[in-house]
Amino acid sequence: MEKKIKNLIQELDGVVSCTLTGGSEVDEIHIIADKKRDPKRIVRDVETVFLVHNDQKIDHKKISIARIRSDFSQDIEKMASNRVELISVYTENNRSRCMVIMEINEERIEESFEAQVGESIEKLIARSVIEVLNRYFKIEGRLIVEDVFTVKGKEDLVIAQISKFEKQRNRLAEKLVGAVYLDNNMALAIAKACLKAVNRQLTA
């Protein structure tokens, strides 16, 4: 549980890295963040993440934040993203179809996907993005979308849960989580959440 919470906190906007102490019963959360976002908002985000995934509240006094230059954190994010740039993700004419347009290492990629039976639009968008990554990156295993949902609050948070399976043994190797704020464009938020979840897995 501690590792899951740490991974999710590290995917929040403005957070560069974090460390949790206390083992399974977290007693302190230390965060390095850039200066783009108000520390109080980051603390509220962490409280939400902790409540949703640990089913209990954490005292805001246990959360400490050290801030660094924004340009430094952007350099780190650029390196971690493996030069993947999302251009647009959208559904076509309210039909259950999703077109993904991405720029991967300066090559423009366009793929279109149809919804599976009973699949929600949100899950379709997430699956489409992940399928593109499975096709165009050398991933040790296969990425599968487990869930995508929104945590309501003063600012809604979109969360993508991705599993990586070993190809040969077809067994779960790792669970990945990404989160971004919803900014009027649900499709774009879902796509970015997926990218945040799997950035560390990508090798062109």
C-alpha positions as CSV (number, residue, x, y, z in Angstrom):
1,M,0.0,0.0,0.0
2,E,2.8,2.4,0.9
3,K,4.4,2.0,-2.6
4,K,1.1,2.6,-4.3
5,I,0.4,5.8,-2.4
6,K,4.0,7.0,-3.1
7,N,3.7,6.3,-6.8
8,L,0.3,8.1,-7.0
9,I,1.6,11.2,-5.1
10,Q,4.6,11.4,-7.4
11,E,2.2,11.7,-10.4
12,L,0.4,14.7,-8.9
13,D,0.9,18.0,-10.8
14,G,3.8,19.9,-9.2
15,V,5.3,16.9,-7.4
16,V,8.8,15.9,-8.4
17,S,9.4,13.1,-5.9
18,C,8.3,12.0,-2.4
19,T,9.3,9.8,0.5
20,L,7.1,8.1,3.0
21,T,8.2,7.0,6.5
22,G,6.6,4.7,9.0
23,G,6.2,1.6,6.9
24,S,2.6,0.4,6.5
25,E,1.4,3.0,8.9
26,V,2.7,6.2,7.3
27,D,3.6,8.8,9.8
28,E,5.3,11.4,7.6
29,I,5.3,12.3,3.9
30,H,8.2,14.4,2.5
31,I,7.7,15.9,-0.9
32,I,9.9,17.8,-3.4
33,A,7.7,20.0,-5.5
34,D,8.2,22.8,-8.1
35,K,7.0,26.3,-7.7
36,K,4.2,26.2,-10.2
37,R,1.5,25.2,-7.6
38,D,0.6,26.4,-4.2
39,P,1.9,24.0,-1.5
40,K,-1.5,24.1,0.2
41,R,-3.1,22.7,-2.9
42,I,-0.5,20.0,-3.1
43,V,-1.2,19.1,0.6
44,R,-4.9,18.9,-0.1
45,D,-4.2,16.6,-3.1
46,V,-2.1,14.3,-1.0
47,E,-4.8,14.2,1.7
48,T,-7.3,13.1,-1.0
49,V,-5.0,10.5,-2.4
50,F,-4.4,9.1,1.1
51,L,-8.1,9.0,1.9
52,V,-9.1,7.3,-1.3
53,H,-6.4,4.6,-1.3
54,N,-5.9,4.1,2.4
55,D,-9.4,4.7,3.6
56,Q,-8.2,7.0,6.3
57,K,-7.2,10.6,6.8
58,I,-3.7,11.9,7.3
59,D,-2.9,15.0,9.4
60,H,-1.7,17.8,7.1
61,K,1.0,18.5,9.7
62,K,2.6,15.2,8.7
63,I,3.1,16.4,5.1
64,S,6.2,18.5,4.4
65,I,7.0,20.2,1.1
66,A,10.4,21.4,-0.2
67,R,10.1,23.6,-3.3
68,I,12.6,23.8,-6.2
69,R,12.8,25.8,-9.5
70,S,10.1,25.0,-12.0
71,D,12.6,24.7,-14.9
72,F,14.5,22.1,-13.0
73,S,11.5,19.9,-12.5
74,Q,10.5,20.4,-16.2
75,D,13.9,19.1,-17.2
76,I,13.3,16.0,-15.1
77,E,9.8,15.4,-16.5
78,K,11.1,15.8,-20.0
79,M,13.7,13.2,-19.5
80,A,11.3,10.8,-17.8
81,S,8.7,11.2,-20.5
82,N,11.0,9.7,-23.2
83,R,10.0,12.6,-25.5
84,V,6.4,11.4,-25.7
85,E,4.1,14.3,-26.6
86,L,0.3,13.9,-26.6
87,I,-1.3,16.0,-29.3
88,S,-5.0,15.1,-29.0
89,V,-7.4,12.4,-28.0
90,Y,-11.1,12.6,-28.8
91,T,-14.2,10.6,-29.7
92,E,-15.7,11.0,-33.2
93,N,-19.2,12.3,-33.7
94,N,-20.4,10.7,-30.4
95,R,-19.7,7.3,-31.8
96,S,-17.8,4.8,-29.7
97,R,-14.5,5.3,-31.5
98,C,-11.4,7.0,-30.4
99,M,-8.7,8.6,-32.5
100,V,-5.3,9.0,-30.9
101,I,-2.7,11.3,-32.4
102,M,0.7,11.3,-30.7
103,E,4.2,12.4,-31.4
104,I,6.7,9.8,-30.4
105,N,10.4,10.7,-30.9
106,E,9.5,13.3,-33.6
107,E,7.3,10.8,-35.5
108,R,3.6,11.5,-35.8
109,I,1.5,8.5,-34.9
110,E,-2.3,8.2,-35.7
111,E,-4.4,5.3,-34.6
112,S,-8.1,4.7,-34.3
113,F,-9.9,2.3,-32.0
114,E,-13.5,1.0,-31.6
115,A,-15.1,0.4,-28.2
116,Q,-15.5,-3.1,-27.0
117,V,-18.9,-4.4,-25.9
118,G,-20.0,-2.6,-22.8
119,E,-16.9,-0.4,-22.6
120,S,-17.3,3.1,-21.3
121,I,-16.0,6.1,-23.3
122,E,-13.5,6.8,-20.5
123,K,-12.2,3.2,-20.6
124,L,-12.0,3.4,-24.4
125,I,-9.9,6.5,-24.3
126,A,-7.5,5.0,-21.8
127,R,-7.3,1.7,-23.7
128,S,-6.6,3.5,-27.0
129,V,-3.7,5.4,-25.5
130,I,-2.2,2.3,-23.9
131,E,-2.5,0.3,-27.1
132,V,-0.5,2.9,-28.9
133,L,2.2,2.6,-26.3
134,N,2.2,-1.2,-26.5
135,R,2.6,-1.0,-30.3
136,Y,5.3,1.7,-30.6
137,F,7.5,1.1,-27.5
138,K,9.7,-1.7,-26.3
139,I,8.0,-2.6,-23.1
140,E,9.0,-5.6,-21.0
141,G,5.5,-7.0,-20.8
142,R,2.1,-5.8,-21.9
143,L,0.2,-2.8,-20.5
144,I,-3.5,-3.3,-19.7
145,V,-6.0,-0.7,-18.5
146,E,-7.6,-1.8,-15.2
147,D,-9.6,1.3,-14.4
148,V,-10.0,5.0,-14.9
149,F,-12.1,7.2,-12.7
150,T,-12.5,10.7,-11.3
151,V,-12.1,11.8,-7.7
152,K,-14.4,14.7,-7.1
153,G,-13.2,17.7,-5.1
154,K,-12.5,21.4,-5.4
155,E,-10.4,20.4,-8.4
156,D,-11.4,17.0,-9.9
157,L,-8.6,14.5,-10.2
158,V,-8.5,11.9,-13.0
159,I,-6.8,8.6,-12.0
160,A,-5.7,5.9,-14.4
161,Q,-4.8,2.4,-13.1
162,I,-2.6,0.3,-15.4
163,S,-1.3,-3.2,-15.0
164,K,1.8,-4.6,-16.6
165,F,1.8,-8.3,-17.4
166,E,4.7,-10.5,-18.3
167,K,4.2,-11.7,-21.9
168,Q,5.6,-15.2,-21.5
169,R,4.0,-16.2,-18.3
170,N,0.9,-13.9,-18.6
171,R,1.1,-12.9,-15.0
172,L,0.9,-9.6,-13.2
173,A,4.3,-8.0,-13.0
174,E,3.5,-4.5,-11.7
175,K,0.6,-2.1,-11.0
176,L,1.0,1.5,-12.2
177,V,-1.0,4.6,-11.3
178,G,-1.1,8.1,-12.9
179,A,-3.2,11.2,-11.9
180,V,-3.8,14.6,-13.4
181,Y,-6.3,17.4,-12.8
182,L,-9.4,17.7,-15.0
183,D,-9.2,20.9,-17.0
184,N,-12.5,20.9,-19.1
185,N,-11.2,18.2,-21.4
186,M,-11.8,14.7,-20.0
187,A,-10.3,12.9,-22.9
188,L,-7.0,14.8,-22.7
189,A,-6.9,14.3,-18.9
190,I,-7.4,10.5,-19.2
191,A,-4.7,10.3,-21.8
192,K,-2.2,12.3,-19.7
193,A,-3.0,10.2,-16.6
194,C,-2.2,7.1,-18.6
195,L,1.1,8.6,-19.8
196,K,2.0,9.6,-16.3
197,A,1.4,6.1,-15.1
198,V,3.7,4.4,-17.6
199,N,6.4,7.0,-18.4
200,R,9.0,5.0,-16.5
201,Q,8.2,1.9,-18.6
202,L,8.8,3.4,-22.0
203,T,11.8,2.7,-24.2
204,A,11.6,3.6,-27.9
